[in-house]
């Protein structure tokens, strides 16, 4: 069905229904919930906004957490050129990776997982928002599991949060 336009009434109804629904991976929902709980502990108001409902005005006037990969969350594109570790995607075979634009001694120029399930990398970056009146926290990974890796925000031990030691922003 993805390769062709729906032809039957049932297919059109199904396509219309799917286009109006919000789909979120459980890992992303879990990270949003944990961040919300952390913010609640400090009495910080939190709004969760789907990427398709998001607007540039949020990036100009709010503190924002951008969660997910560049392919899943196109708002990351506005900040990608400010990051040392920039995301990329290879179509065949499908592999996401981070390019290290200024490798330090001992660092790799590219960080890519060996498979979707076994190895991945996450990056966490803290940047000013578009008007420098707030901040943007970027949490993204080469796969869903690595995007969810920093879920233990505030954990005192990086070894316990599931992130690889590189890349870092």
C-alpha positions in Angstrom: 0.0 0.0 0.0 2.9 2.4 0.6 4.0 2.1 -3.0 0.7 3.1 -4.5 -2.2 5.4 -3.9 -5.2 3.8 -2.1 -7.8 2.7 -4.7 -10.6 1.2 -2.7 -12.9 3.0 -0.3 -11.5 0.9 2.6 -7.9 1.7 1.7 -8.7 5.4 1.5 -10.5 5.3 4.9 -7.5 3.4 6.5 -5.0 5.9 5.0 -7.0 8.9 6.3 -7.2 7.3 9.7 -3.5 6.6 9.8 -2.7 10.2 8.7 -4.6 11.6 11.7 -3.0 9.4 14.3 0.2 10.0 16.3 2.7 7.2 16.5 5.4 7.3 19.1 7.9 4.6 19.9 7.6 3.4 23.5 11.3 4.3 24.1 10.6 8.0 23.1 7.5 8.1 25.3 9.5 6.6 28.2 12.2 9.2 27.9 9.6 12.0 27.7 7.9 10.7 30.8 11.2 10.4 32.7 12.1 14.0 31.8 8.7 15.2 32.8 9.0 13.5 36.1 12.4 15.0 36.7 11.0 18.5 35.8 8.1 17.9 38.1 10.5 17.2 41.0 11.9 20.7 40.4 8.5 22.3 39.6 9.4 23.0 36.0 6.4 23.0 33.7 6.7 20.5 30.8 4.8 20.3 27.5 5.3 17.3 25.2 4.8 18.4 21.6 4.8 16.0 18.6 7.3 17.1 15.8 4.4 17.6 13.4 2.7 20.0 15.7 5.9 21.9 16.6 6.6 25.4 15.4 9.7 27.5 15.1 8.3 29.9 17.8 9.0 27.2 20.4 12.7 27.3 19.4 12.7 31.0 19.8 11.0 31.4 23.1 11.3 28.2 25.1 13.7 25.7 26.5 13.3 22.7 24.3 14.4 19.0 24.3 14.7 17.6 20.8 14.4 13.9 21.0 15.1 11.4 18.2 17.1 11.0 15.1 17.4 13.6 12.4 15.3 11.4 10.1 12.6 11.1 12.7 12.7 14.7 14.0 13.4 17.2 11.2 13.7 20.1 13.7 17.2 18.8 14.5 18.3 20.0 11.1 18.3 23.6 12.4 21.1 22.7 14.9 23.0 20.0 13.1 25.7 22.4 11.7 26.4 23.6 15.3 27.3 20.1 16.4 30.7 18.4 16.2 29.0 15.0 15.9 26.7 15.3 13.0 24.2 12.6 12.0 24.2 10.8 8.7 22.4 7.9 7.2 23.5 5.3 4.7 20.5 3.8 2.7 22.0 0.4 1.7 22.5 -1.3 4.0 20.5 1.0 6.2 22.8 2.4 8.9 22.7 5.6 10.9 26.0 7.1 12.1 27.7 10.2 13.6 30.5 12.0 11.7 33.1 13.5 14.1 34.0 16.8 12.5 36.9 17.5 14.8 38.3 14.2 16.2 40.5 14.5 19.2 43.4 12.1 19.6 42.1 8.6 20.0 38.6 9.4 18.6 37.2 8.0 15.4 36.1 10.1 12.5 32.9 8.1 12.3 30.7 6.3 14.8 28.4 3.7 13.3 26.8 0.7 14.8 27.5 -2.8 13.5 23.8 -3.7 13.5 20.5 -2.1 14.5 20.2 -4.2 17.6 23.7 -4.8 18.9 25.6 -1.6 18.9 24.7 2.1 18.6 25.7 5.5 19.7 23.9 8.4 21.3 24.8 12.1 21.4 23.6 14.6 24.0 24.2 18.3 23.2 23.3 21.5 25.0 22.9 24.6 22.8 21.3 28.0 23.0 17.9 28.4 21.4 17.4 30.4 18.2 17.2 33.7 20.0 19.6 32.8 22.8 16.8 33.4 25.3 16.7 29.7 26.3 18.3 26.4 25.6 18.0 23.3 23.4 18.9 19.9 24.6 19.5 17.4 21.8 19.2 13.7 22.5 19.6 11.5 19.5 21.0 8.2 18.6 21.9 5.9 15.7 19.0 3.7 16.6 16.0 3.8 18.9 17.7 2.0 21.7 20.7 4.4 21.7 18.4 7.4 21.6 16.7 6.1 24.7 20.1 5.3 26.4 20.4 8.6 28.4 17.1 7.9 30.0 18.6 8.0 33.4 19.0 11.8 33.3 20.9 13.0 36.3 22.5 9.6 36.9 26.0 10.2 38.5 27.6 7.4 36.6 27.8 7.5 32.7 28.6 3.8 32.8 25.1 3.1 34.1 23.1 5.1 31.5 23.9 2.9 28.5 25.7 5.5 26.5 29.0 4.7 24.8 31.9 7.0 26.0 31.9 8.7 22.5 30.5 10.6 20.8 29.9 13.5 23.2 29.0 17.1 22.5 
